[in-house]
Amino acid sequence: MTLAALPLVAGLAAAAQAQTLSVGAPADVEEGDSGTHDLIFPVTLSQSVAAPVDFKVCFSGTATLDSGQRSRWADGADYRLIFFDLDTSCYSASLFPGETSASPPFGIQVRGETDIEPDETVKATLSFRGAPPAGVTLGTATATVTIKDDDTPPAANLFIDDGKNHDRPEGARPWYSFILARAPESSERFRYPLTLGGTAVRGTDYTLSCRTDLPGVTCTGLDSADPAVVIDGSLAGRRSISLLYLDLTEDSTTESRETVTLRLNDRTVTLGIVDAPSSVAVSLTTATATTYEFWNHVELAYTVTPPTGSAIVLPLVVTGVTATA
């Protein structure tokens, strides 16, 4: 072997000694309505080493870790650790010389239940306990699984303020009302996706806003492609609520009638936006009128063009009256 080849040999030897410790994620799972599902987060070493590798795996995320007893689940809990006590969110273990995978496998039990919830996540984070053996580093240090909620919220219906599909003038502020098939229980949370459509342009011709004074109601993504209304048990037993406002933009541009459609479940409500003119033309359609002494009034017909959604005052001046005995 030549001296020139020594750096290459040394580099190969160093590469052969470098090992990585990683954690993997199971496939996403639907929670189900009962029982449990075991999800394994495998911890592996790329190649065994001559010294123990001490590590821990800690769990976090939007799902709720069980803090009850083994004999029963705590209210609202979504998962618990397998094989370990409930008063911890971490596993601690070691890989000994000759081992490349942790045993028993580390994982969680997902609880099946019927609560209406959003999809939730469990994240496993891998770290060393103390200094690792020489040449051992962390590879994939985090792994996340999604627990998909497969429960269907109760039916909901949708109405515009007076329950009818009317046109509204620019500048108006109609509201949408929800009627739920049943009110949410204290621990429940319902999410209702919305679909917006029509010829009117969101952000230009109208904006959609959510009531902020109503406990138990929040809106998400009203300006995005995935708007939704979320209703929880703080609603205190109410089933009928007015919660969305549609602010129709008033401008000086002359436009034809436009529409806004809002879809909730199988119910689609359509609202028309009519132009608010800057001026209104009024004309009498009766050229002359005749009355008699024994009548105390005279009727005149008039036309308003274009029609307006606001109240107007018409001053009436009478001149050139000829009375006949």
Contacts in CASP RR format, 6 or more apart in sequence:
PFRMAT RR
TARGET T0000
AUTHOR 0000-0000-0000
METHOD contacts of the structure
MODEL  1
MTLAALPLVAGLAAAAQAQTLSVGAPADVEEGDSGTHDLIFPVTLSQSVA
APVDFKVCFSGTATLDSGQRSRWADGADYRLIFFDLDTSCYSASLFPGET
SASPPFGIQVRGETDIEPDETVKATLSFRGAPPAGVTLGTATATVTIKDD
DTPPAANLFIDDGKNHDRPEGARPWYSFILARAPESSERFRYPLTLGGTA
VRGTDYTLSCRTDLPGVTCTGLDSADPAVVIDGSLAGRRSISLLYLDLTE
DSTTESRETVTLRLNDRTVTLGIVDAPSSVAVSLTTATATTYEFWNHVEL
AYTVTPPTGSAIVLPLVVTGVTATA
1 9 0 8 1.000
17 134 0 8 1.000
17 135 0 8 1.000
18 135 0 8 1.000
18 136 0 8 1.000
18 137 0 8 1.000
19 45 0 8 1.000
19 46 0 8 1.000
19 47 0 8 1.000
19 49 0 8 1.000
19 135 0 8 1.000
19 136 0 8 1.000
19 137 0 8 1.000
20 45 0 8 1.000
20 46 0 8 1.000
20 136 0 8 1.000
20 137 0 8 1.000
20 138 0 8 1.000
20 139 0 8 1.000
21 43 0 8 1.000
21 44 0 8 1.000
21 45 0 8 1.000
21 46 0 8 1.000
21 53 0 8 1.000
21 55 0 8 1.000
21 95 0 8 1.000
21 126 0 8 1.000
21 128 0 8 1.000
21 132 0 8 1.000
21 136 0 8 1.000
21 137 0 8 1.000
21 138 0 8 1.000
21 139 0 8 1.000
22 43 0 8 1.000
22 44 0 8 1.000
22 46 0 8 1.000
22 126 0 8 1.000
22 138 0 8 1.000
22 139 0 8 1.000
22 140 0 8 1.000
22 141 0 8 1.000
23 41 0 8 1.000
23 42 0 8 1.000
23 43 0 8 1.000
23 57 0 8 1.000
23 124 0 8 1.000
23 125 0 8 1.000
23 126 0 8 1.000
23 140 0 8 1.000
23 141 0 8 1.000
23 142 0 8 1.000
23 143 0 8 1.000
24 41 0 8 1.000
24 42 0 8 1.000
24 43 0 8 1.000
24 44 0 8 1.000
24 124 0 8 1.000
24 140 0 8 1.000
24 143 0 8 1.000
25 41 0 8 1.000
25 124 0 8 1.000
25 143 0 8 1.000
25 144 0 8 1.000
25 145 0 8 1.000
26 39 0 8 1.000
26 40 0 8 1.000
26 41 0 8 1.000
26 145 0 8 1.000
27 145 0 8 1.000
28 145 0 8 1.000
28 146 0 8 1.000
28 147 0 8 1.000
28 148 0 8 1.000
29 37 0 8 1.000
29 39 0 8 1.000
29 110 0 8 1.000
29 145 0 8 1.000
29 146 0 8 1.000
29 147 0 8 1.000
29 148 0 8 1.000
30 147 0 8 1.000
30 148 0 8 1.000
30 149 0 8 1.000
30 150 0 8 1.000
31 37 0 8 1.000
31 78 0 8 1.000
31 110 0 8 1.000
31 111 0 8 1.000
31 112 0 8 1.000
31 113 0 8 1.000
31 147 0 8 1.000
31 148 0 8 1.000
31 149 0 8 1.000
31 150 0 8 1.000
32 112 0 8 1.000
32 113 0 8 1.000
32 150 0 8 1.000
33 112 0 8 1.000
33 113 0 8 1.000
33 114 0 8 1.000
33 150 0 8 1.000
33 151 0 8 1.000
34 112 0 8 1.000
34 113 0 8 1.000
35 111 0 8 1.000
35 112 0 8 1.000
36 109 0 8 1.000
36 110 0 8 1.000
36 111 0 8 1.000
36 112 0 8 1.000
37 109 0 8 1.000
37 110 0 8 1.000
37 112 0 8 1.000
38 82 0 8 1.000
38 107 0 8 1.000
38 108 0 8 1.000
38 109 0 8 1.000
38 110 0 8 1.000
39 107 0 8 1.000
39 108 0 8 1.000
39 109 0 8 1.000
39 110 0 8 1.000
39 122 0 8 1.000
39 145 0 8 1.000
40 105 0 8 1.000
40 106 0 8 1.000
40 107 0 8 1.000
41 57 0 8 1.000
41 105 0 8 1.000
41 106 0 8 1.000
41 107 0 8 1.000
41 108 0 8 1.000
41 124 0 8 1.000
41 143 0 8 1.000
41 145 0 8 1.000
42 101 0 8 1.000
42 102 0 8 1.000
42 105 0 8 1.000
42 106 0 8 1.000
43 55 0 8 1.000
43 57 0 8 1.000
43 93 0 8 1.000
43 95 0 8 1.000
43 101 0 8 1.000
43 102 0 8 1.000
43 106 0 8 1.000
43 126 0 8 1.000
44 100 0 8 1.000
44 101 0 8 1.000
44 102 0 8 1.000
45 53 0 8 1.000
45 95 0 8 1.000
45 99 0 8 1.000
45 100 0 8 1.000
45 101 0 8 1.000
45 136 0 8 1.000
46 100 0 8 1.000
47 100 0 8 1.000
48 95 0 8 1.000
48 97 0 8 1.000
48 98 0 8 1.000
48 99 0 8 1.000
48 100 0 8 1.000
49 97 0 8 1.000
49 133 0 8 1.000
49 135 0 8 1.000
49 136 0 8 1.000
50 97 0 8 1.000
50 133 0 8 1.000
51 97 0 8 1.000
51 133 0 8 1.000
52 94 0 8 1.000
52 95 0 8 1.000
52 96 0 8 1.000
52 97 0 8 1.000
52 133 0 8 1.000
53 94 0 8 1.000
53 95 0 8 1.000
53 128 0 8 1.000
53 132 0 8 1.000
53 133 0 8 1.000
53 136 0 8 1.000
54 92 0 8 1.000
54 93 0 8 1.000
54 94 0 8 1.000
54 128 0 8 1.000
54 129 0 8 1.000
54 130 0 8 1.000
54 132 0 8 1.000
55 92 0 8 1.000
55 93 0 8 1.000
55 94 0 8 1.000
55 95 0 8 1.000
55 126 0 8 1.000
55 127 0 8 1.000
55 128 0 8 1.000
55 129 0 8 1.000
56 90 0 8 1.000
56 91 0 8 1.000
56 92 0 8 1.000
56 93 0 8 1.000
56 126 0 8 1.000
56 127 0 8 1.000
56 129 0 8 1.000
57 90 0 8 1.000
57 91 0 8 1.000
57 93 0 8 1.000
57 106 0 8 1.000
57 124 0 8 1.000
57 125 0 8 1.000
57 126 0 8 1.000
58 89 0 8 1.000
58 90 0 8 1.000
58 91 0 8 1.000
58 124 0 8 1.000
58 125 0 8 1.000
58 127 0 8 1.000
59 65 0 8 1.000
59 79 0 8 1.000
59 81 0 8 1.000
59 89 0 8 1.000
59 90 0 8 1.000
59 108 0 8 1.000
59 122 0 8 1.000
59 123 0 8 1.000
59 124 0 8 1.000
59 125 0 8 1.000
60 89 0 8 1.000
60 122 0 8 1.000
60 123 0 8 1.000
60 125 0 8 1.000
61 120 0 8 1.000
61 121 0 8 1.000
61 122 0 8 1.000
61 123 0 8 1.000
61 144 0 8 1.000
62 118 0 8 1.000
62 120 0 8 1.000
62 121 0 8 1.000
63 78 0 8 1.000
63 79 0 8 1.000
63 120 0 8 1.000
63 121 0 8 1.000
63 122 0 8 1.000
63 147 0 8 1.000
64 76 0 8 1.000
64 77 0 8 1.000
64 78 0 8 1.000
64 79 0 8 1.000
64 120 0 8 1.000
65 77 0 8 1.000
65 78 0 8 1.000
65 79 0 8 1.000
65 80 0 8 1.000
65 81 0 8 1.000
65 89 0 8 1.000
66 73 0 8 1.000
66 74 0 8 1.000
66 77 0 8 1.000
66 78 0 8 1.000
66 79 0 8 1.000
66 80 0 8 1.000
66 86 0 8 1.000
66 111 0 8 1.000
67 74 0 8 1.000
67 77 0 8 1.000
67 86 0 8 1.000
67 87 0 8 1.000
68 74 0 8 1.000
68 77 0 8 1.000
68 86 0 8 1.000
69 86 0 8 1.000
70 86 0 8 1.000
73 80 0 8 1.000
73 111 0 8 1.000
75 187 0 8 1.000
76 113 0 8 1.000
76 115 0 8 1.000
76 187 0 8 1.000
77 111 0 8 1.000
78 110 0 8 1.000
78 111 0 8 1.000
78 120 0 8 1.000
78 122 0 8 1.000
78 147 0 8 1.000
79 108 0 8 1.000
79 109 0 8 1.000
79 110 0 8 1.000
79 111 0 8 1.000
79 122 0 8 1.000
79 147 0 8 1.000
80 86 0 8 1.000
80 108 0 8 1.000
80 109 0 8 1.000
80 111 0 8 1.000
81 88 0 8 1.000
81 89 0 8 1.000
81 91 0 8 1.000
81 107 0 8 1.000
81 108 0 8 1.000
81 109 0 8 1.000
82 104 0 8 1.000
82 106 0 8 1.000
82 107 0 8 1.000
82 108 0 8 1.000
82 109 0 8 1.000
83 104 0 8 1.000
83 106 0 8 1.000
84 91 0 8 1.000
91 106 0 8 1.000
91 107 0 8 1.000
92 129 0 8 1.000
93 102 0 8 1.000
93 106 0 8 1.000
95 101 0 8 1.000
95 102 0 8 1.000
106 124 0 8 1.000
107 124 0 8 1.000
108 122 0 8 1.000
110 147 0 8 1.000
114 151 0 8 1.000
115 151 0 8 1.000
115 187 0 8 1.000
115 188 0 8 1.000
115 189 0 8 1.000
116 149 0 8 1.000
116 151 0 8 1.000
116 152 0 8 1.000
116 153 0 8 1.000
116 184 0 8 1.000
116 188 0 8 1.000
116 189 0 8 1.000
116 190 0 8 1.000
116 191 0 8 1.000
117 149 0 8 1.000
117 151 0 8 1.000
117 189 0 8 1.000
118 149 0 8 1.000
118 189 0 8 1.000
118 191 0 8 1.000
119 146 0 8 1.000
119 147 0 8 1.000
119 148 0 8 1.000
119 149 0 8 1.000
120 146 0 8 1.000
120 147 0 8 1.000
120 149 0 8 1.000
121 144 0 8 1.000
121 145 0 8 1.000
121 146 0 8 1.000
121 147 0 8 1.000
122 144 0 8 1.000
122 145 0 8 1.000
122 147 0 8 1.000
123 142 0 8 1.000
123 143 0 8 1.000
123 144 0 8 1.000
124 142 0 8 1.000
124 143 0 8 1.000
124 144 0 8 1.000
125 141 0 8 1.000
125 142 0 8 1.000
126 138 0 8 1.000
126 140 0 8 1.000
126 141 0 8 1.000
126 142 0 8 1.000
126 143 0 8 1.000
127 138 0 8 1.000
127 141 0 8 1.000
128 138 0 8 1.000
153 190 0 8 1.000
153 191 0 8 1.000
153 192 0 8 1.000
154 180 0 8 1.000
154 181 0 8 1.000
154 182 0 8 1.000
154 190 0 8 1.000
155 180 0 8 1.000
155 181 0 8 1.000
155 265 0 8 1.000
156 178 0 8 1.000
156 179 0 8 1.000
156 180 0 8 1.000
156 181 0 8 1.000
156 190 0 8 1.000
156 192 0 8 1.000
156 264 0 8 1.000
156 265 0 8 1.000
157 178 0 8 1.000
157 179 0 8 1.000
157 264 0 8 1.000
157 265 0 8 1.000
157 267 0 8 1.000
158 176 0 8 1.000
158 177 0 8 1.000
158 178 0 8 1.000
158 179 0 8 1.000
158 262 0 8 1.000
158 264 0 8 1.000
158 265 0 8 1.000
158 267 0 8 1.000
158 269 0 8 1.000
159 176 0 8 1.000
159 177 0 8 1.000
159 179 0 8 1.000
159 269 0 8 1.000
160 166 0 8 1.000
160 174 0 8 1.000
160 175 0 8 1.000
160 176 0 8 1.000
160 177 0 8 1.000
160 269 0 8 1.000
160 271 0 8 1.000
161 174 0 8 1.000
161 175 0 8 1.000
161 176 0 8 1.000
161 177 0 8 1.000
161 242 0 8 1.000
163 177 0 8 1.000
165 269 0 8 1.000
165 270 0 8 1.000
165 271 0 8 1.000
165 272 0 8 1.000
166 271 0 8 1.000
166 272 0 8 1.000
167 257 0 8 1.000
167 271 0 8 1.000
167 272 0 8 1.000
167 273 0 8 1.000
167 274 0 8 1.000
168 174 0 8 1.000
168 248 0 8 1.000
168 271 0 8 1.000
168 272 0 8 1.000
168 273 0 8 1.000
168 274 0 8 1.000
169 248 0 8 1.000
169 273 0 8 1.000
169 274 0 8 1.000
169 275 0 8 1.000
169 276 0 8 1.000
169 308 0 8 1.000
169 309 0 8 1.000
169 310 0 8 1.000
170 248 0 8 1.000
170 249 0 8 1.000
170 250 0 8 1.000
170 251 0 8 1.000
170 273 0 8 1.000
170 274 0 8 1.000
170 275 0 8 1.000
170 276 0 8 1.000
171 247 0 8 1.000
171 248 0 8 1.000
171 249 0 8 1.000
171 250 0 8 1.000
171 276 0 8 1.000
172 248 0 8 1.000
173 245 0 8 1.000
173 246 0 8 1.000
173 247 0 8 1.000
173 248 0 8 1.000
174 245 0 8 1.000
174 246 0 8 1.000
174 248 0 8 1.000
174 271 0 8 1.000
175 242 0 8 1.000
175 243 0 8 1.000
175 244 0 8 1.000
175 245 0 8 1.000
175 246 0 8 1.000
176 242 0 8 1.000
176 243 0 8 1.000
176 244 0 8 1.000
176 245 0 8 1.000
176 246 0 8 1.000
176 262 0 8 1.000
176 269 0 8 1.000
177 240 0 8 1.000
177 241 0 8 1.000
177 242 0 8 1.000
177 243 0 8 1.000
178 192 0 8 1.000
178 229 0 8 1.000
178 231 0 8 1.000
178 240 0 8 1.000
178 241 0 8 1.000
178 242 0 8 1.000
178 243 0 8 1.000
178 264 0 8 1.000
179 239 0 8 1.000
179 240 0 8 1.000
180 190 0 8 1.000
180 231 0 8 1.000
180 239 0 8 1.000
180 240 0 8 1.000
180 241 0 8 1.000
181 239 0 8 1.000
182 239 0 8 1.000
183 233 0 8 1.000
183 235 0 8 1.000
183 237 0 8 1.000
183 238 0 8 1.000
183 239 0 8 1.000
184 190 0 8 1.000
184 231 0 8 1.000
184 232 0 8 1.000
184 233 0 8 1.000
184 235 0 8 1.000
184 237 0 8 1.000
185 233 0 8 1.000
186 233 0 8 1.000
187 233 0 8 1.000
188 232 0 8 1.000
188 233 0 8 1.000
189 230 0 8 1.000
189 231 0 8 1.000
189 232 0 8 1.000
189 233 0 8 1.000
190 230 0 8 1.000
190 231 0 8 1.000
190 232 0 8 1.000
191 228 0 8 1.000
191 229 0 8 1.000
191 230 0 8 1.000
192 228 0 8 1.000
192 229 0 8 1.000
192 230 0 8 1.000
192 231 0 8 1.000
192 264 0 8 1.000
192 265 0 8 1.000
193 226 0 8 1.000
193 227 0 8 1.000
193 228 0 8 1.000
194 227 0 8 1.000
194 228 0 8 1.000
194 229 0 8 1.000
194 262 0 8 1.000
194 263 0 8 1.000
194 264 0 8 1.000
195 261 0 8 1.000
195 262 0 8 1.000
195 263 0 8 1.000
195 264 0 8 1.000
196 202 0 8 1.000
196 208 0 8 1.000
196 227 0 8 1.000
196 260 0 8 1.000
196 261 0 8 1.000
196 262 0 8 1.000
196 263 0 8 1.000
197 260 0 8 1.000
197 261 0 8 1.000
197 262 0 8 1.000
197 263 0 8 1.000
198 258 0 8 1.000
198 259 0 8 1.000
198 260 0 8 1.000
198 261 0 8 1.000
198 270 0 8 1.000
199 258 0 8 1.000
199 259 0 8 1.000
200 206 0 8 1.000
200 258 0 8 1.000
200 259 0 8 1.000
200 260 0 8 1.000
200 272 0 8 1.000
200 273 0 8 1.000
202 208 0 8 1.000
202 223 0 8 1.000
203 223 0 8 1.000
203 249 0 8 1.000
204 249 0 8 1.000
205 248 0 8 1.000
205 249 0 8 1.000
205 258 0 8 1.000
205 260 0 8 1.000
205 273 0 8 1.000
206 246 0 8 1.000
206 247 0 8 1.000
206 248 0 8 1.000
206 249 0 8 1.000
206 260 0 8 1.000
206 273 0 8 1.000
207 246 0 8 1.000
207 247 0 8 1.000
207 249 0 8 1.000
208 222 0 8 1.000
208 223 0 8 1.000
208 227 0 8 1.000
208 244 0 8 1.000
208 245 0 8 1.000
208 246 0 8 1.000
208 247 0 8 1.000
209 219 0 8 1.000
209 222 0 8 1.000
209 244 0 8 1.000
209 245 0 8 1.000
209 247 0 8 1.000
210 217 0 8 1.000
210 218 0 8 1.000
210 219 0 8 1.000
210 222 0 8 1.000
210 229 0 8 1.000
210 243 0 8 1.000
210 244 0 8 1.000
210 245 0 8 1.000
211 217 0 8 1.000
211 242 0 8 1.000
211 243 0 8 1.000
211 244 0 8 1.000
211 245 0 8 1.000
214 235 0 8 1.000
214 241 0 8 1.000
214 243 0 8 1.000
215 234 0 8 1.000
215 235 0 8 1.000
215 236 0 8 1.000
216 231 0 8 1.000
216 232 0 8 1.000
216 233 0 8 1.000
216 234 0 8 1.000
216 235 0 8 1.000
217 229 0 8 1.000
217 230 0 8 1.000
217 231 0 8 1.000
217 235 0 8 1.000
217 241 0 8 1.000
217 243 0 8 1.000
218 229 0 8 1.000
218 230 0 8 1.000
219 227 0 8 1.000
219 228 0 8 1.000
219 229 0 8 1.000
219 230 0 8 1.000
219 243 0 8 1.000
219 244 0 8 1.000
220 226 0 8 1.000
220 227 0 8 1.000
220 228 0 8 1.000
220 229 0 8 1.000
220 230 0 8 1.000
221 227 0 8 1.000
221 228 0 8 1.000
229 243 0 8 1.000
229 244 0 8 1.000
231 241 0 8 1.000
235 241 0 8 1.000
244 262 0 8 1.000
246 260 0 8 1.000
246 271 0 8 1.000
248 273 0 8 1.000
250 276 0 8 1.000
252 278 0 8 1.000
254 275 0 8 1.000
254 277 0 8 1.000
255 275 0 8 1.000
256 275 0 8 1.000
257 272 0 8 1.000
257 273 0 8 1.000
257 274 0 8 1.000
257 275 0 8 1.000
258 272 0 8 1.000
258 273 0 8 1.000
259 270 0 8 1.000
259 271 0 8 1.000
259 272 0 8 1.000
259 273 0 8 1.000
260 270 0 8 1.000
260 271 0 8 1.000
260 272 0 8 1.000
260 273 0 8 1.000
261 268 0 8 1.000
261 269 0 8 1.000
261 270 0 8 1.000
261 271 0 8 1.000
262 268 0 8 1.000
262 269 0 8 1.000
262 271 0 8 1.000
263 269 0 8 1.000
274 307 0 8 1.000
274 309 0 8 1.000
275 306 0 8 1.000
276 308 0 8 1.000
276 309 0 8 1.000
276 310 0 8 1.000
277 306 0 8 1.000
277 308 0 8 1.000
280 304 0 8 1.000
280 305 0 8 1.000
280 306 0 8 1.000
280 308 0 8 1.000
280 312 0 8 1.000
281 304 0 8 1.000
281 305 0 8 1.000
281 306 0 8 1.000
282 302 0 8 1.000
282 303 0 8 1.000
282 304 0 8 1.000
282 305 0 8 1.000
282 312 0 8 1.000
282 314 0 8 1.000
283 302 0 8 1.000
283 303 0 8 1.000
283 305 0 8 1.000
284 300 0 8 1.000
284 301 0 8 1.000
284 302 0 8 1.000
284 303 0 8 1.000
285 301 0 8 1.000
285 302 0 8 1.000
285 303 0 8 1.000
286 299 0 8 1.000
286 300 0 8 1.000
286 301 0 8 1.000
286 302 0 8 1.000
289 298 0 8 1.000
289 299 0 8 1.000
289 300 0 8 1.000
290 298 0 8 1.000
291 297 0 8 1.000
291 298 0 8 1.000
302 314 0 8 1.000
304 312 0 8 1.000
END
